[in-house]
Amino acid sequence: MDRIFLKDLLARCIIGANEAERHDKQNVIVNLVLWTDLSKGGKSDRIADTLDYSKLRNSVMDTIESSRFFLIEALAERIAEVCLAEPRVQRVQVTVEKPSALRFGKSVGVEIERERP
């Protein structure tokens, strides 16, 4: 199966279990790998024949920026659901990082893979 990559999407949302994290939006960085069949679009050169990753990016960004999860694990699950709601996506890998979540660390992150049943 072919893959599309969306790398280093930067968004801001309420995320975290500590009271101090529940007031101000924080940065999260999201990376996606989307498994899909790109052959039809590759042959026709028409956006209608492939996954519109710009549209999907907008849906993912809207989801992130309106979320209020306690855990980045829950945010990753929701992003995977949004991606798999697109009929052309057969499988998705979602990586969510929260920069500066831990003192003396660059970031904390999770990575999940989900596929269409």
Order of alpha helices (4+ residues) and beta strands (2+ residues): beta-beta-alpha-alpha-alpha-beta-beta
